[in-house]
């Protein structure tokens, strides 16, 4: 009986390792293909100064699927940005 439980543990470890490798390979495939929006690429580090209502930042983030490489700023106050005229 102890042998079976040891085999099960080894199989579970191997299965977990295989699943982890597959997930990493999938992630690499997603990362290998940068997305382009006119002059902007998802691989670029993007600084947007004076974006106003952050609509351009939002559109880039939606197109890239992430905003991890985007830093945006606005001169407007926080309250003004949330309450459009």
GROMACS elastic network, one bead per residue, 0.5 to 0.9 nm:
[ bonds ]
;  ai    aj funct       b0    kb
    1     4     6  0.54697   500
    1     5     6  0.68013   500
    1     6     6  0.89222   500
    2     5     6  0.53362   500
    2     6     6  0.62692   500
    2     7     6  0.86940   500
    3     6     6  0.50936   500
    3     7     6  0.61407   500
    3     8     6  0.85983   500
    4     7     6  0.50164   500
    4     8     6  0.61100   500
    4     9     6  0.86161   500
    5     8     6  0.50042   500
    5     9     6  0.62268   500
    5    10     6  0.86561   500
    6     9     6  0.51277   500
    6    10     6  0.62580   500
    6    11     6  0.86227   500
    7    10     6  0.50518   500
    7    11     6  0.60623   500
    7    12     6  0.85109   500
    8    11     6  0.50310   500
    8    12     6  0.60533   500
    8    13     6  0.85287   500
    9    12     6  0.50836   500
    9    13     6  0.61457   500
    9    14     6  0.86038   500
   10    13     6  0.50793   500
   10    14     6  0.61656   500
   10    15     6  0.85359   500
   11    14     6  0.50538   500
   11    15     6  0.60078   500
   11    16     6  0.84809   500
   12    16     6  0.60308   500
   12    17     6  0.84886   500
   13    16     6  0.50809   500
   13    17     6  0.61027   500
   13    18     6  0.85892   500
   14    17     6  0.50133   500
   14    18     6  0.60922   500
   14    19     6  0.85557   500
   15    18     6  0.50899   500
   15    19     6  0.61281   500
   15    20     6  0.85220   500
   16    19     6  0.51341   500
   16    20     6  0.61072   500
   16    21     6  0.86365   500
   17    20     6  0.50505   500
   17    21     6  0.61966   500
   17    22     6  0.86743   500
   18    21     6  0.50828   500
   18    22     6  0.62111   500
   18    23     6  0.86160   500
   19    22     6  0.51122   500
   19    23     6  0.61741   500
   19    24     6  0.86454   500
   20    23     6  0.51148   500
   20    24     6  0.62216   500
   20    25     6  0.86543   500
   21    24     6  0.50816   500
   21    25     6  0.61440   500
   21    26     6  0.85989   500
   22    25     6  0.50635   500
   22    26     6  0.61569   500
   22    27     6  0.85768   500
   23    26     6  0.50910   500
   23    27     6  0.61689   500
   23    28     6  0.86503   500
   24    28     6  0.61583   500
   24    29     6  0.86578   500
   25    28     6  0.50728   500
   25    29     6  0.62760   500
   25    30     6  0.87669   500
   26    29     6  0.51348   500
   26    30     6  0.64066   500
   26    31     6  0.87198   500
   27    30     6  0.51528   500
   27    31     6  0.61913   500
   27    32     6  0.85985   500
   28    32     6  0.59069   500
   28    33     6  0.88416   500
   29    32     6  0.51829   500
   29    33     6  0.68509   500
   30    33     6  0.59190   500
   30    34     6  0.81153   500
   31    34     6  0.66818   500
   31    43     6  0.88701   500
   34    41     6  0.64279   500
   34    42     6  0.54539   500
   34    43     6  0.60652   500
   34    64     6  0.84249   500
   35    40     6  0.83768   500
   35    41     6  0.56495   500
   35    42     6  0.52743   500
   35    43     6  0.78479   500
   35    63     6  0.77772   500
   35    64     6  0.60962   500
   36    39     6  0.71623   500
   36    40     6  0.57081   500
   36    42     6  0.64880   500
   36    43     6  0.89226   500
   36    63     6  0.83633   500
   36    64     6  0.78805   500
   37    40     6  0.51545   500
   37    41     6  0.63409   500
   37    42     6  0.84099   500
   37    60     6  0.74659   500
   37    63     6  0.72927   500
   37    64     6  0.82888   500
   38    41     6  0.80984   500
   40    43     6  0.85451   500
   40    44     6  0.70423   500
   40    46     6  0.81483   500
   40    60     6  0.83032   500
   41    44     6  0.54010   500
   41    45     6  0.86490   500
   41    46     6  0.88888   500
   41    64     6  0.81101   500
   42    45     6  0.79652   500
   42    46     6  0.88707   500
   42    60     6  0.87410   500
   42    61     6  0.89404   500
   42    63     6  0.88116   500
   42    64     6  0.57874   500
   42    65     6  0.88449   500
   42    66     6  0.84679   500
   42    67     6  0.88967   500
   42    69     6  0.73838   500
   43    69     6  0.76429   500
   44    69     6  0.68973   500
   44    70     6  0.85415   500
   45    68     6  0.87800   500
   45    69     6  0.50069   500
   45    70     6  0.62625   500
   45    71     6  0.82027   500
   46    69     6  0.61149   500
   46    71     6  0.62670   500
   46    72     6  0.82065   500
   47    69     6  0.85508   500
   47    70     6  0.60335   500
   47    72     6  0.58893   500
   47    73     6  0.82008   500
   48    51     6  0.62617   500
   48    56     6  0.87315   500
   48    57     6  0.73999   500
   48    70     6  0.74888   500
   48    71     6  0.61495   500
   48    73     6  0.62554   500
   48    74     6  0.86342   500
   49    52     6  0.86807   500
   49    71     6  0.83926   500
   49    72     6  0.59264   500
   49    73     6  0.50351   500
   49    74     6  0.64520   500
   49    75     6  0.85465   500
   50    53     6  0.88438   500
   50    54     6  0.85613   500
   50    72     6  0.75441   500
   50    73     6  0.54269   500
   50    75     6  0.58368   500
   50    76     6  0.83753   500
   51    54     6  0.51219   500
   51    55     6  0.73487   500
   51    56     6  0.68073   500
   51    57     6  0.72747   500
   51    72     6  0.66342   500
   51    73     6  0.60354   500
   51    74     6  0.52650   500
   51    75     6  0.81257   500
   52    55     6  0.77430   500
   52    56     6  0.88791   500
   52    73     6  0.76728   500
   52    75     6  0.68012   500
   52    76     6  0.64744   500
   52    81     6  0.71567   500
   53    56     6  0.81314   500
   53    57     6  0.88688   500
   53    74     6  0.74299   500
   53    76     6  0.82412   500
   53    80     6  0.86741   500
   53    81     6  0.54499   500
   53    82     6  0.78979   500
   53    84     6  0.82477   500
   54    57     6  0.51433   500
   54    58     6  0.61207   500
   54    59     6  0.86592   500
   54    72     6  0.72961   500
   54    73     6  0.79173   500
   54    74     6  0.76083   500
   54    81     6  0.82479   500
   55    58     6  0.50296   500
   55    59     6  0.61803   500
   55    60     6  0.87356   500
   56    59     6  0.50947   500
   56    60     6  0.63105   500
   56    61     6  0.86104   500
   57    60     6  0.52616   500
   57    61     6  0.61505   500
   57    62     6  0.86324   500
   57    67     6  0.81732   500
   57    70     6  0.74352   500
   57    71     6  0.82887   500
   57    72     6  0.66536   500
   58    61     6  0.50628   500
   58    62     6  0.61158   500
   58    63     6  0.85621   500
   58    67     6  0.82051   500
   59    62     6  0.51735   500
   59    63     6  0.61688   500
   59    64     6  0.86497   500
   60    63     6  0.50496   500
   60    64     6  0.60772   500
   60    65     6  0.83279   500
   60    66     6  0.84222   500
   60    67     6  0.76856   500
   60    70     6  0.84873   500
   61    64     6  0.51860   500
   61    65     6  0.57631   500
   61    66     6  0.50914   500
   61    68     6  0.83646   500
   61    69     6  0.88931   500
   61    70     6  0.76849   500
   62    65     6  0.50586   500
   62    66     6  0.66737   500
   62    67     6  0.79545   500
   63    66     6  0.79641   500
   64    67     6  0.73242   500
   66    69     6  0.77428   500
   66    70     6  0.86370   500
   67    70     6  0.52077   500
   67    71     6  0.80463   500
   68    71     6  0.81861   500
   74    77     6  0.78426   500
   74    78     6  0.88966   500
   74    81     6  0.84638   500
   76    79     6  0.82084   500
   76    80     6  0.61673   500
   76    81     6  0.63201   500
   77    80     6  0.52487   500
   77    81     6  0.63182   500
   77    82     6  0.88683   500
   78    81     6  0.52611   500
   78    82     6  0.64977   500
   78    83     6  0.88941   500
   79    82     6  0.52642   500
   79    83     6  0.62476   500
   80    83     6  0.52291   500
   80    84     6  0.66727   500
   80    85     6  0.85118   500
   81    84     6  0.65353   500
